[in-house]
Amino acid sequence: MGNLLIGPNGSGKTNLLEAIAYTSIGKSIRFHKDEELMAYGGDFFALDSIYERDNGMDISVQLSFGASRKNLKLDGELSRQLSALVSVVKVIYSAPEDIQLINGSPRIRRQYFDMAISQIFPDYLVCLRSYLHVLEQRNALLKQKYDSAQKQVWDHKFALALREVYGYRKRYLALLNQAFSSSYADISDTFLPLSVAYNAVLKDAFNADVDRVMQSLNELKSREQIWQRTLLGSHLDDYSFRFGEHNLRSFASGGQKRMVVIILKLVQAELIREHTGIYPVMLFDDIFAELDIRHSRRIRDLCNSRFQSIIASPKDDVKQIFKDYPSIDFGQAQ
């Protein structure tokens, strides 16, 4: 079930996919700033979409941005919380640049996993926002003279917020790795056991209690006074993809890495379905040009029976893989 978007590069296919994704998470799936999404010379944009739920009922999503302000309406009702949108609409975007989830910076991986976690646990957005607020306030304190009692208060608030973030990340990685142990073998038989490890500044972070966090902050006191910022926490942590005992970044081939990030998105979709009851919409932006026909067909088979897929490609040979998908011709590049 799905559609093909066929047209040359620059014809607007990716813009359409990004607009669809924006109406599911309330921001650019490619991490563009809202100001960068406006038409050249414009000062405002608005998106209006309708999603059909699995129970047959529609939900209307309206998002607009202008004058540095974003508005969200669900079924015509103004909503102040982005988590309300993430709770009801699930979209997963996959593109060739996803390989940066393996090869790129820790920030890219943190952004991806924060988004993925929020799609299963929407309250994580509130938790993460609270943590970042405490982090900002604590960093501001470290940039000025302070007394020990004042720092103790912010250390405790930080430790509490950090523990909550770690709780969500621990739960998600447990679900993800459990799914990896059984799901990816359906796609390729050339992989070693696949998993994602969590690499934290704080030793044994997922099991550290509030007192341990505060003790570690106290041990970092002199260094934090020099650097004037918080030197441990989820904002500095990283994730690593593993093939058995090997780090995927240095061990795997380019083709294996591309398959892993697609598998990651498929497992993400299945976790959303299992834990929320919502079938996500899959957006594939020109990923099949990088895959051989066998892997392309396997991905098709996995998507066909489960999710609505919208597939963009500059070449119409993708029609041979998705023969039952209607296609939309985007014509010439803009």
N, C-alpha and C positions, 0 to 999 in steps of 0.2 A: 504494500500500500504506500503510494507516494507519488512524487512528481520529479521530472527531470527538467533542469534549467540549462539549455544549450545556447552557447554564444561565445564570441571571442573575448579574450581578456580586455577589461575596460568597458564591457557592455552593461554592467550594473548587477551582475549575478551576486557578487559578494555583498554589495550594498543591501540587496533584498534579504539575504540570509542574516546579515547583521541586524537589520531592522526587526526581523522575526525574533532573533535572540534577545534583542533589547527589551521586547515586550514580555520576556519571561524573567529577566533578572534586574531590569531597571537601569542597566548601564551597558556600556560597550563590552561585548564578549571578547574583543581584541584589545581591551584596556585603553581605548582612546578616551580622551577627556570629552565631556558633553559638548564643549565649545567647538571641538574639532569635527563634530558630526553635522554641524549646520552647513547648509549650502553656502558657497562662496558669496560673501557680501550679506548673508542673512543674519538675523539676530534671534531666530526662533525656529523650533521644529516641533512637530507633533506626529504621533503614531497612534493609529486606531486599529485594533485587531479583535477578532472573535475566535475563540477556541471552543470546540465542541468537546465536552467532557465525556467520559466513558459511559455515563448514565444517560447520555443523549441531550443533556441540558447544555446550553451555550453559556459562556462567560465572556463579557466584553472587557477589554483592557485598553485604556486610553492613557498615554503618556505624553507629556509636553515639557519642553525646556525653553526658558528664555529669561533674560535679566537675572542670570545666575540662580534661577529657581526652577525646581522640578516639581511637576504635579502628576499624581497618579490617581486614576479613577478605576474602580472595579464595579462593573455593572452600573455605571453612572454615579457611584458613591465615592466621594473623595476619601482617600486613604493616606494616612500620614506615615505608615510603616511599610518599608520595602519588603519586610518579611511576609506581609500579607500577600504580596504578589508571588513570591517564591513558594508560598504554601500551596498555590492552586495551579500554577503553570510551570511545566518542566520542559526545557529545551536544552539539547546538547549539541554543541558546535564542534566540528572536526575539520581540520585543515592541515596542509603540508607543514606549516610552521609549528604545529604541535610537537614536532621533534625537539623543539627548544625546551619542552618539559623534561627532557633527558639531558640535552647538551647545554641548555641555557643557565641563567643565574638562579640562585635560590629564591629570589623574589618572584620569578615566573612560577615556580612550583608552589610557593605559598599562596599566590593569587589563585591558581587553579584549584588547589585543595580546599581553600576557604570557600570557594564557590560551590564545589562539589558537596562539601559537608552541609552547607546551608540548604541544598536542594533536598536532602533527606531530613535534616534537623533545622527548620527555619529559625528556631530560637537562637541558633548559633550566631546569626547576624547581630542580634541584640547583645549577646555575650561578647562577641568580638569587638563591637562598637564600644562597649563599656570598658573592655581591657585597653583599647587604644586611647580612650579618654584618660584613664588612670595613668597610662604610660606617658602621655603628653604632659600631664600635671607633674608627674614625678621628675621627668626630664627638665621641666621648667624650674623645679626646686633645686636640682643639682647645678643649675647655672647661676645660683645666687648663694649668699650666706644663709645658713639654716641652723637650727638647733637640733639636737639628737631626738628630742621628743617629736618634733615635726616630721623628721625623716622616718621615725618609727611608725607613725600613723600611715604615711604613704607606702612604706614597705609592706605593711599589713594589707592595705587595700590592693596593692599590686599582686601580692601573693595569692590572695583570694581570687582575683580576676584571672590570674594565670592558671590556677588550678582548674577553674571552670573551662577555660579554653582547652587545656590539655585533656580534660574529660571527654569533650566532643571529638578531638582529634584521635584519641586512643580508640574510641568506639568505632569511628569510621574506618581506621586502618585495620582493625580486627575484621570488620565486615568485608573490606576490600581484599585482604589477603586470603580470607576463607574462600571468597569467590574465585580468586586467581587459581587456587589449588585444584579447581575442578572445571572452570569455564574455558580457559584459553586453549586447552588441548583440542577443543572442537574446531579451532581455526588453523592451527599449525602444529606439526609434529616435529619441528626443528628446534624447539626451545628447551632449555633447562627449566627447573622450577622457578617461577616468576613470583616476585614479592616486592613490596615497598617497605623500606626501613625509615624510621624517624631518627634524625640526627639533631640532637638538642645540645645547646651550650651547657645546660644543667644536666649533670650526670643522672641517669635513670629518671628522667624528667616525669614520665607518666606515673611513676610511683612515689614521687616526692610530695610530702605533705606541706602544709603552710609553714610550719616551723623550719623545715629543711630549706624552703625557698628563702625565708627571711635570714637564716644562717648564711646561705650562699651570698645574699645581698650584702650582709655585713662583712663577709670576707672580701668582697669586691669594692668595699667602701673607698679605699685610697685610689684605686684605679678609676672608679667612677667620678671621683672629685677631679681627677686630671682630665678625663675625657668629657665630663659634664653630660653624661647620658647613661641610660640603663644598659648594662652589659650582659644581661641574660634575659631570656624570655622567648615567647613564641614568635615575636617579630624578627628574631635573628636565627631561628631554627631552620632546618632544611629537611628535605625528603630525598631518598636515593632509591633508584630502581635496581633490583638485584636479579641476576641469573644464578640461582644457587648461592654460592658464596662470593660471586663476582659482581663488581659494580658494572651495571649495564653501560654506563657512559664510556668506559674505556674498553670493555670486553666485547660488546656486540657490534655487528656490522650495521651499516646505514639502513639496509633493508629490514633487519630485525628490529631496529629502533622504531622504524615507521609502523611496523606491525604492532609493536608493544603499545604505542600511544593510541592506536585504533582499538586494540583490545581493551585498554584502559577506559575508553569512552563507552564501549559496549557493556563492560561490567558496571560502569557507573549507571548506565541506563537501566540495567537489570536490577541493581540495588534500589533505584528510585521506584521501580515498579513493585518490587517485593515489599518495601517498607512504607510506601505512601499509598499504594493502590492506584497511582497515576501512571499512565503510559506516556513516556516522554516523546517529544518530536525530535528526530535525528536530522541534523543538518550536516551534509557532507560537501565541503567546498573543494572540489578538484583533487580529491585524494586518490582516485582510482588510477590516475595516470602514473602513479608511483608503484602500483602493485601489479603482480602477474595475474593472469586470468583465474588461476585456481583460488588464490586468496580473495580476489574480488568477488567471485561467485559465493565463497563461503560467507563473506560478510553480508552479501545479498540475502542468502538463506536465513541467516540469523536475524536480519532486520525484517524480512518479509512477513514472518509469522507473528511479530511482536509489536513493531513500532511503525509509526508514519515516518517516512524518510523523504527529505527533499535534497536532491543531488544536483550540484552545479558542476558543469564540465565545459571546457572550450571545444571539445571534440564530440561528435555524435556517435563514436564507437561505443560509448557507455550504454547506448540503446541495446546493444547486443547482450549486455549483462542483465539489464533491467527491462526486458522486453514487454512486460505488462504495465510499465509505468507510462502515463501520458507525458508528453514533453511540451515545453514552452520555449519558443525560439526567441532569443534576445537580439538577434540580428547583428548589426554593426556595432563596433566599439563607439562609446560616447566621447 
